Amino acid sequence: MTDLVITGLHHDTERKRSVVYVRWADDPEKHLGLVVPFGCSLDEVKDEAARAVKTLATELTSATVVSP
């Protein structure tokens, strides 16, 4: 099991979106930013981050890597 540590939450008021930033607990070189509902509060960020990670994981199961 991998633990992800929440390192930041950014609200972009111009674009009306919020992004949560996480890093791997066992490998700080790995980090990820995921869109969460705009205006997400600190009380909600853990659940929203978990939801965003699960959504991404599902999407990646059918992803293919292509050359530029």
N, C-alpha and C positions, 0 to 999 in steps of 0.2 A: 504494500500500500504506500502511496506517495502522499506526503503532506505538502500542501501549498500554503505559503504564508502571505497574507494580504499585506501589501506594502504601501498601497496608495489608492485614493479614490479621487477622480477628477471630474468636475462638472463643467462642460463646455456650454455656456449659456447662449452663445451665438448659434451653435449647431443643434442645440437642445438635445444633448446626449451626455451620458455619463460613462466613464470607463473605470473599471477596477483593475489594479495591477497586483499580480501575484508573482512569487518566486518559489522555486523548489526549496524545501527545507534542507535537503541533503546536497544540493548543488546550486549555490547562489548565482552561478553563471547562467542558469536557465531562468527565464522570466517571461511573462505573458501579460498582455493587456486585453481585456474582454469588455465588450459593451454590456452595460446593465441598464435597467430603466432609468430615465432621466430624473434627477433629483433624489436618487437612492440615498437613504440616510445611513448613518453609521450603524444604527441598530439593525438595519435590513441588509447591510452589505455582505455579511457572511452567507446568508441564504441565497442572495442574488448571485454571488460569485459561484457558489456550488451549482446553481441552476445553469449558469453560463458555461461552466466547465463541462457539465454533463451534456449540454447541447452540442458543444464543440466536439466532444468525444464521439458522440453519435454521428456527427457529420463526417468525422475523419475516418470512420470505418469503411466508407465507400469512396474516399478521396483517392485521386491518382496524382502522381507527380509528373509534371510535363516540363520540357525544356523551354527556355525563353525563346 
